[in-house]
């Protein structure tokens, strides 16, 4: 059953990944994600259904628009494939849990937010706010159906703890942490808290750890200077997904160390 749920989620993730590409392109530019229909950014020709198959169409067209030949970024199939893989992994992890829909929403949001932050150094409220509004009732429903209201109470407390911590860090060092990261911390605290206090601490710690390691590596390689800003959102997302998928194993290893 877990394998079946994972496979269905992975296929669904490929489709969602295609939609996320629209979100990643349009939201930072303050465009509607509903209309117009997907089109080539070069010649603005609407993309035919046959050219809108996740990953496959990009490979068939060799990364170019069928009409004008404009190059289509590798980001498009990468986002689709990444979303499919993550959805499959989340499906396997929560195959027997009513929390699966909520964590799929989180996964999709983190993929879009990470891509936008990497390119624009921005974590849009247009994504964070609706995702939070959707996630709260989904987690509440999961807690109710599984008769585990303690998890939902912990989620609410985790969101408050994470937001407060990041807000204080932002006040101390506003140049080091933008307020978008503070808003994101509420969402991360909500989901990590739902899983457990250890997951909350570990997920946020891993986010800082990933950021520190990659940041030092980029500076050492000369790809970034110490004064250049490095987007923090993708690292927080990576730390969160690490504990969403492998938190139980990591915590078991830690307690047995």
HUDA-V382458 format. One record per pair of residues at least 24 apart in sequence whose C-alpha atoms are under 7 Angstrom apart, sorted by the first residue. I is the first residue (numbers start at 0). GAP is how many residues later the second one is. If there is no record, write none. Layout:
BEGIN
I,GAP
I,GAP
END
This chain:
BEGIN
1,90
1,93
2,89
4,86
4,87
4,90
5,82
5,83
5,85
5,86
6,81
8,78
8,79
8,82
9,74
9,75
9,77
9,78
10,73
12,70
12,71
12,74
13,40
13,66
13,67
13,69
13,70
14,39
16,62
16,63
16,66
16,67
17,36
17,62
19,92
20,55
20,58
22,89
23,88
23,91
23,92
39,25
41,28
42,25
53,26
54,25
54,26
82,25
89,155
92,152
97,44
98,40
98,43
101,33
101,36
101,37
109,127
113,119
113,120
116,114
116,116
117,113
120,110
121,58
122,57
127,56
131,55
150,43
150,44
151,42
153,39
153,40
154,34
154,35
154,36
154,38
154,39
155,34
157,31
157,32
157,35
158,27
158,28
158,29
158,30
158,31
159,26
161,24
161,27
180,52
187,52
198,44
198,48
201,41
202,36
202,37
202,39
202,40
203,32
203,35
203,36
205,33
206,28
206,29
206,30
206,31
206,32
206,33
207,28
209,25
210,24
END
